[in-house]
Amino acid sequence: MQNKPSRRILRLFFLLLVVVIIICGCFDPNIGGLSNSSQVTRTEQKHQYNLSTSNDGMITDVTLISAFIDIINNNANTVDVYRAIPEKYRENVSLHDFTVYLNMMSSNLNYRVTEFARINDTKRDEYSNSITTDLPSLAVLAKETEFYQLTYGSENPSLDDYSIIIGIQHDEEGNFYLSDKWIANVNKLYEFSRLYFDAIDEQDADMLTWILTQGYGEPPADQMINIEKSKANLLIDYYRFNVNTAPEDSLPLILLPNKMTFIQILEIQKPGEESNAIRSCSFSQKNNIISVSDPYPEVIKSMHLNVYYQDRFLLSWSSNGIRQTYYNYHFNEILGEPNIVRTSLASSSESDDNFWRITYPEISFIVRGNADSDTKTWSGILERIEINEKSTNISLGEPKNSENSIYIGMPLYDFYNQYPFSPEADYTISGNQLNEEMEMVVEVDNEKVQSLILRSVY
């Protein structure tokens, strides 16, 4: 009697098992619309991309650029276009490299290519010669390349049109092809630019410093690393407060193996400024060394408008922004007798003004006023101050060899401590005194400062 409950439970278990087996065995896979064939993953039939051809059925530059535009304008898939290009026209160009190359031509700001045109011969020769000089290994390719300008437009009225320069290679018979070496070098420069913009976006000063030092042919001295570190911090703050365009949304203008240029929209800082004020940033590759040129709006420090002679204050370009009239008495006593000749300033629109060049042994002025070469007298407002290799006792800012002074013969890294972005500005530093523009122009060699000029800008 004690075993009956156990036997009942066992029979119930087997009964349920049989029911399950029957149900599974009777299950019709067609129920619910399923079938054996449907167990295979369905894929929609892909539209095969067809390259456009010329009237005689040939594949040409226009064919390729039209395909590029279809990708850029989201009318075609990159993979489909890549597969549609006959292999002989893209030999050794991988799908990955092709994709990177096309991605850099696309915009995140809803731009579309509206037209394209071949660059004229003069401009073509300019680009070709530049590539040959910077990357001799691509000299033959540069000669085989035609350059095209793709123009981009947007339906957004606040976005201005822009254009990109790209290159397409040709063989000896004139047929186009995509060079793997060309694309690899363009991609290399582009990927470097991504690292740069990512470092700025992430405010990573250490990474940005490392990127900036890649432009040196050999490991830079500690002083130069410190200068690049200073530049990195200044650039991060500048992008943060003054550049409206997100770094990764910078728009390319030139996509060549030796140079890549991007533009960005600036923030509106003052009433009346143009809303489309732009700036540019460039990456260059020369002999496989990549450097960055990202101009920073450096201005003349007020102290460097003061001129010193033998550790004594001599004169100032302006006092609290006001230009004053100087007379010869003070200068002749300290500097000796000057040579005086009438001159002109080609940049000045004031042709009736009297301009005089006053040359002392260690410093020269151009003044607007009156002068007499016989009596060695003069008076007027300084329009230009020049110091050169003869100016051994002259300095700007402070007495010579002081921490913040600049002078002829000073080491470049000391000058860069004062003006770290001067190379990007071609050693021309802007200034403004009560809305009167002026600038400091510096000439350097590989090691030191050779000449300094303060001058009015008309």
C-alpha positions in Angstrom: 0.0 0.0 0.0 2.9 2.4 0.7 4.1 2.0 -2.9 0.9 3.1 -4.6 1.4 6.9 -4.3 4.9 6.5 -5.8 3.6 4.4 -8.7 0.8 7.0 -9.3 3.3 9.8 -9.4 5.6 7.8 -11.8 2.7 7.0 -14.1 1.6 10.7 -14.1 5.2 11.8 -15.0 5.3 9.4 -18.0 1.9 10.4 -19.1 2.9 14.1 -19.2 6.1 13.1 -21.0 4.1 11.3 -23.7 1.8 14.3 -24.2 4.8 16.6 -24.7 6.3 14.2 -27.2 3.0 14.0 -29.1 2.6 17.8 -29.1 6.2 18.3 -30.4 5.8 15.6 -33.0 2.5 17.1 -34.3 3.8 20.6 -34.5 3.5 22.0 -38.0 6.4 24.3 -38.9 4.2 26.0 -41.4 1.9 27.3 -38.7 2.4 31.1 -38.3 3.8 31.4 -41.7 7.1 29.7 -40.9 8.6 27.2 -43.3 11.9 25.4 -43.7 13.1 27.9 -46.2 12.2 30.8 -43.8 14.6 29.4 -41.2 17.4 30.9 -43.4 17.9 34.5 -42.5 16.2 36.7 -45.1 18.1 39.6 -46.7 16.6 42.2 -48.8 17.8 42.2 -52.4 20.5 44.8 -52.6 20.5 47.4 -55.4 23.7 46.9 -57.4 25.5 50.2 -58.0 26.2 51.0 -61.7 28.9 53.4 -62.6 27.9 56.1 -65.1 29.9 56.2 -68.3 30.7 58.6 -71.1 28.7 58.6 -74.4 31.1 56.0 -75.8 30.7 53.8 -72.8 34.1 54.7 -71.2 34.7 55.0 -67.5 36.3 58.4 -66.9 37.2 60.9 -64.2 33.7 62.1 -64.3 32.5 58.6 -63.6 34.6 58.3 -60.5 33.8 61.7 -59.1 30.1 61.2 -59.8 30.4 58.0 -57.7 32.2 59.9 -55.0 29.4 62.5 -54.9 26.8 59.7 -54.7 28.5 58.5 -51.5 28.9 61.9 -50.1 25.3 62.9 -50.7 24.1 59.5 -49.3 22.8 58.3 -52.6 25.0 55.2 -52.6 26.8 52.9 -50.3 30.6 53.0 -50.0 30.9 49.2 -50.3 28.7 49.1 -53.4 30.6 51.8 -55.1 34.0 50.3 -54.2 32.9 46.9 -55.7 31.5 48.6 -58.8 34.9 50.2 -59.7 36.8 47.7 -61.8 39.8 46.4 -59.9 42.3 47.6 -62.5 41.2 51.2 -61.5 41.7 50.7 -57.8 44.5 48.1 -57.7 45.9 47.7 -54.1 43.4 50.2 -52.6 41.7 48.3 -49.8 38.0 48.8 -48.9 39.2 50.2 -45.5 41.4 52.9 -47.1 38.7 53.7 -49.7 36.2 54.1 -46.9 38.5 56.4 -44.8 39.2 58.5 -47.9 35.5 59.0 -48.7 34.6 59.6 -45.1 36.8 62.7 -44.9 34.9 64.2 -47.9 31.6 63.8 -46.1 30.2 66.4 -43.7 28.3 66.0 -40.4 26.6 69.4 -41.0 24.1 68.3 -43.8 26.2 69.6 -46.6 25.9 68.1 -50.1 28.1 68.4 -53.2 26.4 70.7 -55.6 29.0 70.9 -58.4 32.6 70.0 -59.3 35.2 71.3 -61.8 38.7 70.5 -62.9 41.4 72.9 -61.5 43.1 75.0 -64.2 46.6 74.2 -65.4 48.3 76.9 -63.4 46.8 75.8 -60.1 47.5 72.1 -61.0 51.2 72.9 -61.6 51.3 74.7 -58.2 49.8 71.7 -56.3 52.0 69.2 -58.3 55.2 71.1 -57.6 54.4 71.5 -53.9 53.8 67.8 -53.6 57.0 67.0 -55.5 59.0 69.3 -53.2 57.5 68.0 -49.9 57.2 64.3 -50.8 59.8 63.4 -53.5 58.6 59.8 -53.4 55.3 60.9 -54.9 56.8 63.1 -57.6 55.7 60.8 -60.4 52.2 60.5 -59.0 52.0 64.3 -58.7 52.7 64.7 -62.4 50.1 62.1 -63.2 47.4 63.8 -61.1 44.5 66.0 -62.2 43.0 68.1 -59.4 39.3 68.7 -58.9 37.3 71.1 -56.8 34.1 69.8 -55.2 31.7 72.5 -54.1 29.5 71.9 -51.1 26.2 73.7 -50.3 23.6 73.4 -47.6 19.8 74.2 -47.4 20.6 75.9 -44.1 21.0 79.6 -44.9 23.3 80.1 -42.0 25.9 77.8 -43.5 28.1 79.2 -46.3 29.2 77.1 -49.3 32.8 75.7 -49.3 34.9 73.5 -51.6 37.4 70.7 -51.3 40.5 70.1 -53.5 41.2 66.4 -54.3 43.4 64.6 -56.8 42.8 61.8 -59.4 45.7 59.9 -61.0 46.1 58.9 -64.7 48.2 56.3 -66.4 50.3 56.8 -69.5 47.2 56.3 -71.7 45.2 58.9 -69.9 43.0 56.5 -68.0 42.1 57.3 -64.4 43.1 55.2 -61.5 43.2 55.4 -57.7 46.7 55.2 -56.4 47.1 53.3 -53.1 50.2 55.4 -52.2 48.4 58.6 -52.8 45.3 57.6 -50.7 47.5 56.1 -48.0 49.4 59.4 -47.5 46.2 61.4 -47.6 44.6 59.1 -45.0 47.8 59.3 -42.8 47.5 63.0 -42.7 43.8 62.9 -42.1 44.1 60.4 -39.2 46.8 62.7 -37.7 44.3 65.5 -37.8 41.7 63.4 -36.0 44.2 62.8 -33.2 44.8 66.5 -33.0 41.1 67.5 -32.9 40.3 64.7 -30.4 43.0 66.0 -28.1 41.6 69.5 -28.2 38.0 68.3 -27.8 39.0 66.2 -24.8 41.2 69.0 -23.4 44.2 66.6 -23.2 47.2 69.0 -23.0 49.7 66.2 -22.7 48.5 64.5 -25.9 48.3 67.8 -27.7 51.8 68.6 -26.7 53.1 65.3 -28.0 51.3 65.9 -31.3 52.8 69.4 -31.7 56.3 68.0 -31.1 55.9 65.6 -34.0 56.8 68.5 -36.3 60.4 68.4 -35.2 62.9 66.5 -37.3 64.5 65.1 -34.2 63.6 65.0 -30.5 63.2 68.6 -29.4 65.1 70.2 -26.5 63.3 70.5 -23.1 62.9 74.3 -23.7 60.9 73.6 -26.9 58.8 70.9 -25.3 57.8 73.5 -22.6 56.9 76.0 -25.3 54.8 73.4 -27.1 53.1 72.6 -23.7 52.3 76.3 -23.4 50.9 76.4 -26.9 48.7 73.3 -26.2 47.1 74.9 -23.2 46.5 78.2 -25.1 44.9 76.3 -28.0 42.6 74.3 -25.8 41.3 77.5 -24.1 41.1 79.2 -27.5 39.0 76.5 -29.0 36.9 76.3 -25.8 36.0 80.0 -25.8 36.4 81.3 -29.3 35.7 78.6 -31.9 32.1 77.8 -32.5 32.8 74.8 -34.7 33.3 71.5 -32.8 36.8 70.3 -33.6 35.6 67.1 -35.2 33.2 69.2 -37.5 36.0 71.3 -39.0 35.4 71.4 -42.7 38.2 70.3 -45.1 39.4 72.6 -47.9 42.4 70.7 -49.2 42.8 66.9 -49.1 46.3 66.3 -50.6 49.1 64.0 -49.4 51.3 66.9 -48.4 48.7 69.3 -47.0 45.3 69.2 -45.4 43.5 72.5 -44.5 40.4 72.8 -42.4 38.1 75.8 -41.7 36.1 76.6 -38.6 33.5 79.2 -37.7 34.5 81.6 -34.9 32.2 82.6 -32.0 30.7 86.1 -32.2 32.5 88.1 -29.5 31.4 91.6 -30.2 28.3 93.4 -31.6 28.7 94.1 -35.3 31.2 91.3 -36.0 30.3 89.0 -39.0 28.5 85.9 -38.1 30.5 83.8 -40.6 34.0 84.9 -39.4 36.2 81.9 -40.1 39.7 80.6 -39.3 41.8 77.9 -40.8 44.0 75.1 -39.4 46.5 73.2 -41.6 48.5 69.9 -41.4 51.5 69.5 -43.6 53.6 66.4 -44.4 57.2 67.0 -45.6 59.7 64.2 -45.9 57.4 62.1 -43.8 57.3 64.6 -40.9 53.9 65.9 -40.0 53.5 69.4 -38.6 50.5 71.5 -37.5 49.9 75.2 -38.2 47.0 76.4 -36.1 47.2 80.2 -35.8 46.5 81.7 -32.5 45.6 85.5 -32.3 48.8 86.5 -30.6 49.2 90.3 -29.9 52.1 92.5 -29.1 52.6 92.8 -25.3 52.3 96.4 -24.2 55.7 96.3 -22.6 57.3 95.5 -26.0 56.2 98.9 -27.3 58.9 100.4 -25.0 62.4 100.8 -26.3 65.5 100.7 -24.1 69.1 101.8 -24.8 72.0 100.8 -22.5 69.5 99.8 -19.8 67.8 103.2 -20.0 64.3 103.9 -21.2 64.5 105.6 -24.6 61.0 105.9 -26.0 57.6 104.3 -26.4 55.5 103.7 -29.5 52.6 105.1 -27.6 51.7 106.2 -24.1 48.4 104.7 -22.9 47.5 104.2 -26.5 48.2 107.8 -27.4 50.9 108.5 -30.0 53.1 111.4 -29.1 55.4 113.7 -31.0 59.1 113.2 -30.5 62.0 115.7 -31.0 65.6 115.2 -32.0 67.2 116.8 -28.9 66.9 113.9 -26.6 67.9 111.3 -29.2 70.9 113.3 -30.7 72.3 113.6 -27.3 72.1 109.9 -26.5 72.5 108.3 -29.9 74.7 110.7 -31.8 74.0 112.6 -35.0 71.5 111.0 -37.4 71.4 110.7 -41.2 68.2 112.2 -42.4 66.6 111.6 -45.8 63.0 112.2 -47.1 61.2 108.9 -47.8 57.7 107.5 -48.4 55.6 104.6 -47.1 54.2 102.7 -50.0 51.4 101.4 -47.7 50.3 104.8 -46.6 47.4 106.5 -48.3 48.4 109.9 -47.0 50.6 110.9 -49.9 50.8 114.5 -48.8 52.4 113.7 -45.4 56.1 114.3 -44.9 57.9 111.1 -44.1 61.5 111.1 -43.0 64.0 108.3 -42.4 66.1 109.1 -39.3 69.0 106.7 -39.1 71.2 106.5 -35.9 74.1 104.1 -35.6 72.0 101.5 -33.6 68.4 102.4 -34.5 66.3 103.8 -37.3 63.0 105.7 -37.3 60.6 106.7 -40.0 58.7 109.8 -38.7 55.8 111.8 -40.1 56.6 115.4 -39.5 59.4 117.8 -40.2 63.1 117.4 -40.6 66.3 119.1 -41.8 69.2 117.0 -43.0 71.6 119.9 -42.7 70.9 120.8 -39.1 70.2 117.2 -38.1 66.9 118.3 -36.5 63.6 116.6 -36.7 60.2 116.2 -35.0 57.2 114.1 -35.6 55.2 110.9 -34.8 57.0 107.6 -35.1 55.6 105.5 -37.9 58.3 102.8 -37.9 61.1 101.7 -35.6 63.9 99.4 -36.9 66.7 97.6 -35.0 69.1 95.2 -36.6 72.5 93.5 -36.0 74.1 96.8 -35.3 71.7 97.4 -32.4 73.9 95.9 -29.7 72.6 98.2 -26.9 68.9 98.2 -27.9 66.1 96.1 -26.5 62.3 96.1 -26.3 60.2 95.6 -23.1 63.0 95.8 -20.5 66.8 96.4 -20.4 68.7 93.9 -22.5 69.0 90.3 -21.0 66.2 90.9 -18.6 63.6 88.1 -18.4 61.0 89.7 -20.6 63.1 91.7 -23.0 63.5 90.9 -26.6 66.6 92.0 -28.6 68.8 91.2 -31.5 70.7 87.9 -31.1 68.4 86.4 -28.4 68.0 82.6 -28.7 64.8 81.6 -30.5 63.4 79.6 -27.6 63.6 82.7 -25.4 61.7 84.6 -28.0 59.2 81.8 -28.3 58.6 82.0 -24.6 57.3 85.5 -25.3 55.5 84.7 -28.5 55.0 81.0 -28.9 52.8 81.2 -32.0 55.0 83.6 -34.0 56.0 80.9 -36.5 52.4 80.3 -37.4 52.0 84.1 -37.9 55.1 84.3 -40.1 56.7 86.3 -37.3 54.3 89.2 -37.7 52.6 90.0 -34.4 49.6 92.3 -34.5 48.9 95.2 -32.2 46.2 97.9 -31.8 46.6 101.3 -30.1 43.3 103.2 -29.8 42.0 101.6 -33.0 45.2 102.4 -34.8 46.7 99.2 -36.2 50.4 98.4 -35.9 52.5 95.3 -35.9 55.9 93.9 -34.9 57.8 92.1 -37.7 60.6 89.8 -36.6 63.3 88.2 -38.8 65.0 85.1 -37.5 67.4 82.4 -38.6 67.6 78.9 -37.2 68.9 79.9 -33.9 68.3 83.6 -33.0 66.5 86.8 -33.7 68.1 88.9 -36.5 65.9 92.0 -36.8 62.9 93.7 -35.2 60.5 96.3 -36.7 57.6 98.1 -35.1 55.5 99.8 -37.7 52.1 101.3 -38.4 49.6 99.4 -40.6 47.6 101.6 -42.9 
